[in-house]
């Protein structure tokens, strides 16, 4: 048997006030005397009353929810990002609504529509690479929008220099004497982060008078299996690379697994670099050299930014967070000596 839902009128009857007074206690408590407010809250607690979300949103003009859309939920990176969003938003009384699009632009557009239809007070998205129709929807949605990792004009954003991340990874291998460098990337369409990291690595190579030709770049799904498949393809080339960059740590870890399966020693036979610095990267054998991306800070900063836009109507509209190379044991000088 389903218990009857406690109504606002039940609280009013128990507290000895009008329903309108109970409604004001929810939406405009500062209009009531301390004694009346205390009596209404005591009645609500005794009855187990939970204010109706739609009614509360109508009264306040806020749903107290923020929508976040990420490429996938099956990711250590975005799990940390979402956790940082949730904990930061919760401190200001907001709840997080999450959707994912699995690298499908149409699915992301529908997620934006759904979150706006549900009354989300603001939206936080990953990247800036999306169809013009989706950008127009975001611009006309009537709520603050914060982009993360990469930015776009007319939007608040919390970014990192993804191109520099690729540059740092490639420059580290060049400094160790590697000239044949390969890359295992995620799918480059609808992913500005991956394209920027590849572009940065190529910039470092060109500056050194070298190149990463297309046939030494292998696109894969962003997974351990993708890293293994991409690494295998690069190692089967007539002149295989002596150093490989995985454009996220997960791809680089897949490369480590494939090298081990082929009885190659990392880093003596093959140097491997990742980008992201997920927690497990420090505890692998060998530990993974990588470029640290401050994923938690991206979430914290984006959450604070969207709340500031909602509460104050203003915020720093572009925050660029620092990145750095973290040298561990998966890289060595070309031809041998471990770093």
C-alpha positions as CSV (number, residue, x, y, z in Angstrom):
1,X,0.0,0.0,0.0
2,X,1.4,3.4,-1.0
3,X,1.2,6.0,1.8
4,X,-0.7,9.2,1.0
5,X,1.7,12.1,0.1
6,X,1.7,14.8,2.7
7,X,0.3,18.0,1.2
8,X,1.1,21.7,1.9
9,X,-2.4,22.0,3.3
10,X,-1.6,19.3,5.9
11,X,1.4,21.3,7.1
12,X,-0.8,24.5,7.3
13,X,-3.4,22.7,9.3
14,X,-0.9,21.3,11.8
15,X,1.0,24.6,12.1
16,X,-2.3,26.6,12.5
17,X,-1.5,28.9,9.6
18,X,-2.8,29.4,6.0
19,X,-1.5,27.4,3.0
20,X,-0.2,30.7,1.7
21,X,2.0,31.2,4.8
22,X,3.5,27.7,4.3
23,X,4.2,28.5,0.7
24,X,6.0,31.7,1.8
25,X,8.0,29.7,4.3
26,X,9.3,27.6,1.4
27,X,9.9,30.3,-1.3
28,X,10.3,33.5,0.7
29,X,11.2,32.6,4.3
30,X,12.5,36.1,5.0
31,X,8.9,37.5,4.9
32,X,7.8,35.5,7.9
33,X,8.5,36.2,11.6
34,X,11.0,33.8,13.2
35,X,8.3,32.3,15.4
36,X,6.0,31.6,12.5
37,X,8.8,30.1,10.4
38,X,9.9,27.9,13.3
39,X,6.3,26.6,13.7
40,X,5.9,25.8,10.0
41,X,9.2,24.1,9.8
42,X,8.4,22.0,12.9
43,X,5.1,20.9,11.4
44,X,6.7,20.0,8.1
45,X,9.4,17.9,9.8
46,X,6.9,16.2,12.0
47,X,4.7,15.2,9.0
48,X,7.7,14.3,6.7
49,X,6.7,17.0,4.2
50,X,8.8,17.4,1.1
51,X,8.1,20.5,-1.0
52,X,7.1,19.8,-4.6
53,X,10.0,20.6,-6.8
54,X,8.0,22.0,-9.7
55,X,6.0,24.2,-7.3
56,X,9.2,25.4,-5.6
57,X,10.8,26.1,-8.9
58,X,7.7,28.1,-10.0
59,X,7.8,30.1,-6.8
60,X,11.5,30.9,-6.8
61,X,12.2,30.9,-10.6
62,X,14.9,28.3,-9.9
63,X,15.0,24.5,-10.1
64,X,18.4,24.5,-8.2
65,X,19.7,22.0,-10.7
66,X,22.7,22.2,-13.0
67,X,23.0,20.0,-16.1
68,X,26.3,18.5,-17.2
69,X,26.8,16.6,-20.5
70,X,29.9,14.5,-20.9
71,X,31.2,12.4,-23.8
72,X,30.8,9.2,-21.8
73,X,30.1,8.0,-18.3
74,X,32.6,5.0,-18.8
75,X,35.7,7.1,-18.1
76,X,37.9,7.7,-15.1
77,X,38.5,11.3,-16.3
78,X,34.9,12.3,-16.5
79,X,34.0,10.4,-13.3
80,X,36.5,12.6,-11.4
81,X,35.2,15.7,-13.3
82,X,31.6,14.9,-12.3
83,X,32.5,14.2,-8.7
84,X,34.1,17.6,-8.5
85,X,31.1,19.3,-10.0
86,X,28.7,17.5,-7.7
87,X,30.6,18.3,-4.5
88,X,31.2,21.9,-5.4
89,X,27.6,22.5,-6.5
90,X,26.2,20.8,-3.4
91,X,27.9,23.3,-1.2
92,X,25.8,26.0,-2.8
93,X,22.6,24.0,-2.7
94,X,22.5,22.9,-6.3
95,X,21.9,19.3,-7.5
96,X,23.7,17.9,-10.6
97,X,21.8,16.3,-13.5
98,X,24.1,14.2,-15.8
99,X,23.7,13.1,-19.4
100,X,26.2,11.6,-21.9
101,X,26.3,11.5,-25.7
102,X,28.9,8.8,-26.6
103,X,30.5,11.1,-29.2
104,X,27.2,11.5,-31.1
105,X,26.5,15.2,-31.9
106,X,22.8,14.6,-32.4
107,X,22.6,12.8,-29.0
108,X,24.3,15.8,-27.3
109,X,21.8,18.2,-28.9
110,X,18.9,16.1,-27.5
111,X,20.6,16.1,-24.1
112,X,20.7,19.9,-24.2
113,X,17.0,20.1,-25.1
114,X,16.1,17.6,-22.4
115,X,18.0,19.4,-19.6
116,X,16.6,22.8,-20.7
117,X,13.1,21.3,-20.8
118,X,13.6,20.0,-17.2
119,X,14.4,23.5,-16.0
120,X,18.1,23.2,-15.4
121,X,19.4,26.6,-14.2
122,X,22.7,26.2,-16.0
123,X,24.6,23.8,-18.3
124,X,28.2,22.6,-18.2
125,X,29.6,20.9,-21.3
126,X,32.9,19.3,-22.5
127,X,34.6,20.9,-25.4
128,X,33.5,23.4,-28.0
129,X,33.3,21.2,-31.1
130,X,29.6,20.9,-31.9
131,X,27.2,21.8,-34.8
132,X,26.1,25.4,-35.2
133,X,22.5,24.4,-34.4
134,X,23.5,23.2,-31.0
135,X,25.6,26.3,-30.3
136,X,22.6,28.4,-31.3
137,X,20.4,26.4,-28.9
138,X,22.9,27.0,-26.1
139,X,23.0,30.7,-26.9
140,X,19.2,31.1,-26.8
141,X,18.5,28.6,-24.0
142,X,18.2,31.4,-21.4
143,X,20.6,29.8,-18.9
144,X,24.3,30.2,-18.2
145,X,26.5,27.8,-20.1
146,X,30.1,26.9,-19.2
147,X,32.4,25.0,-21.6
148,X,35.3,22.9,-20.2
149,X,38.6,21.7,-21.6
150,X,38.1,23.8,-24.8
151,X,36.3,27.2,-25.2
152,X,34.3,29.1,-27.8
153,X,33.3,32.7,-28.3
154,X,30.3,34.0,-26.4
155,X,30.5,31.3,-23.7
156,X,32.1,31.2,-20.3
157,X,34.8,28.5,-20.2
158,X,37.3,26.6,-18.1
159,X,40.1,25.5,-20.4
160,X,43.5,23.8,-20.5
161,X,46.0,24.1,-23.3
162,X,45.4,20.8,-25.1
163,X,47.8,21.7,-27.9
164,X,50.5,22.4,-25.4
165,X,49.8,19.0,-23.8
166,X,50.6,17.3,-27.1
167,X,53.7,19.5,-27.5
168,X,55.1,18.7,-24.1
169,X,54.6,14.9,-24.7
170,X,56.4,15.0,-28.0
171,X,59.1,17.4,-26.8
172,X,59.9,15.0,-23.9
173,X,60.5,12.2,-26.4
174,X,62.6,14.4,-28.7
175,X,64.7,15.5,-25.7
176,X,65.4,11.8,-25.1
177,X,66.6,11.4,-28.7
178,X,63.5,9.8,-30.2
179,X,62.9,10.9,-33.8
180,X,60.4,8.2,-34.9
181,X,57.4,9.0,-32.8
182,X,53.9,7.5,-33.3
183,X,50.6,8.5,-31.8
184,X,47.5,6.6,-30.8
185,X,44.6,9.1,-30.7
186,X,40.9,9.0,-30.1
187,X,38.5,9.6,-33.0
188,X,39.3,13.0,-34.2
189,X,35.8,14.0,-35.4
190,X,33.7,15.8,-32.8
191,X,36.6,15.9,-30.4
192,X,38.6,19.1,-30.4
193,X,40.7,18.0,-27.4
194,X,42.1,15.1,-29.4
195,X,42.8,17.2,-32.5
196,X,44.6,19.8,-30.4
197,X,46.8,17.3,-28.7
198,X,47.8,15.8,-32.1
199,X,48.4,19.3,-33.5
200,X,50.7,20.2,-30.6
201,X,52.8,17.0,-31.0
202,X,53.2,17.8,-34.6
203,X,54.2,21.4,-33.8
204,X,57.0,20.1,-31.6
205,X,58.2,17.7,-34.3
206,X,58.2,20.4,-37.0
207,X,60.2,22.7,-34.7
208,X,62.8,19.9,-34.5
209,X,62.8,19.4,-38.2
210,X,60.9,16.2,-37.9
211,X,57.3,15.1,-38.5
212,X,54.6,12.7,-37.5
213,X,53.1,11.5,-40.8
214,X,49.5,10.4,-41.0
215,X,50.6,6.8,-41.3
216,X,52.2,7.0,-37.9
217,X,48.9,8.3,-36.3
218,X,46.3,5.6,-35.4
219,X,42.7,6.6,-34.5
220,X,41.0,4.4,-32.0
221,X,38.2,4.3,-29.5
222,X,39.2,5.8,-26.2
223,X,39.7,2.6,-24.3
224,X,42.4,0.1,-23.2
225,X,41.5,-2.1,-26.2
226,X,41.9,0.9,-28.5
227,X,45.4,1.5,-27.1
228,X,46.4,-2.1,-27.7
229,X,45.1,-2.1,-31.2
230,X,46.7,1.2,-32.1
231,X,50.0,0.2,-30.6
232,X,50.0,-3.1,-32.5
233,X,49.3,-1.3,-35.8
234,X,52.2,1.1,-35.2
235,X,54.6,-1.7,-34.2
236,X,53.8,-3.5,-37.4
237,X,55.1,-0.7,-39.6
238,X,58.3,-1.3,-41.6
239,X,60.0,1.4,-39.5
240,X,58.1,1.3,-36.1
241,X,58.3,4.2,-33.7
242,X,60.7,4.1,-30.8
243,X,58.3,6.3,-28.8
244,X,54.5,6.4,-28.7
245,X,52.1,9.1,-27.4
246,X,48.7,8.0,-26.2
247,X,46.5,11.1,-26.3
248,X,44.8,10.0,-23.1
249,X,46.3,7.9,-20.4
250,X,43.9,5.0,-21.1
251,X,45.3,4.7,-24.6
252,X,48.9,4.9,-23.3
253,X,48.1,2.1,-20.8
254,X,46.7,0.0,-23.6
255,X,50.0,0.6,-25.4
256,X,51.9,-0.6,-22.3
257,X,49.8,-3.8,-22.2
258,X,50.4,-4.5,-25.9
259,X,54.2,-3.9,-25.6
260,X,54.2,-6.4,-22.7
261,X,52.3,-8.9,-24.7
262,X,54.9,-8.7,-27.4
263,X,57.7,-9.2,-24.9
264,X,59.0,-5.7,-25.4
265,X,60.5,-3.9,-22.4
266,X,59.2,-0.4,-21.6
267,X,61.1,1.9,-21.7
268,X,64.2,0.1,-23.0
269,X,62.6,-1.1,-26.2
270,X,59.8,1.4,-26.5
271,X,59.0,4.7,-24.6
272,X,55.4,5.6,-24.0
273,X,53.8,8.9,-22.9
274,X,50.2,9.6,-21.9
275,X,48.1,12.7,-21.3
276,X,45.8,13.3,-18.3
277,X,47.6,11.8,-15.3
278,X,44.8,9.6,-14.0
279,X,45.4,8.1,-10.6
280,X,46.4,4.6,-11.7
281,X,49.2,6.0,-14.0
282,X,51.6,6.5,-11.0
283,X,51.1,2.9,-9.9
284,X,51.7,1.0,-13.1
285,X,54.8,-1.1,-13.8
286,X,56.5,0.9,-15.2
287,X,54.8,4.0,-13.9
288,X,53.5,6.2,-16.8
289,X,55.1,9.4,-17.9
290,X,52.2,11.7,-18.7
291,X,51.0,15.3,-19.0
292,X,49.0,16.3,-15.9
293,X,45.6,17.8,-16.7
294,X,43.9,19.2,-13.5
295,X,40.6,17.4,-14.1
296,X,39.3,17.9,-10.5
297,X,40.0,21.6,-10.7
298,X,38.3,21.9,-14.0
299,X,35.1,20.6,-12.3
300,X,35.5,22.8,-9.3
301,X,36.1,25.9,-11.3
302,X,33.3,25.3,-13.8
303,X,30.8,24.7,-10.9
304,X,31.9,27.8,-9.1
305,X,31.6,29.8,-12.4
306,X,28.1,28.7,-13.2
307,X,26.9,29.4,-9.7
308,X,28.5,32.9,-9.8
309,X,26.8,33.6,-13.1
310,X,23.4,32.5,-11.6
311,X,23.8,34.2,-8.2
312,X,25.7,37.4,-9.1
313,X,25.2,37.7,-12.9
314,X,28.9,37.8,-13.3
315,X,32.0,35.6,-13.1
316,X,35.5,35.3,-14.7
317,X,34.4,34.2,-18.1
318,X,37.6,32.5,-19.1
319,X,39.9,30.5,-16.8
320,X,42.8,28.7,-18.3
321,X,44.3,26.1,-15.9
322,X,48.0,25.1,-15.9
323,X,49.3,21.7,-17.1
324,X,52.7,20.1,-16.6
325,X,54.8,17.1,-17.7
326,X,55.1,14.4,-15.1
327,X,58.2,12.2,-15.9
328,X,58.0,8.7,-14.6
329,X,59.5,5.4,-15.7
330,X,57.8,4.6,-19.0
331,X,60.3,6.8,-21.0
332,X,64.0,6.4,-21.6
333,X,66.7,7.7,-23.9
334,X,66.5,6.3,-27.4
335,X,68.4,3.1,-27.5
336,X,68.3,2.5,-23.9
337,X,69.0,4.2,-20.6
338,X,65.9,4.6,-18.4
339,X,65.1,8.1,-17.2
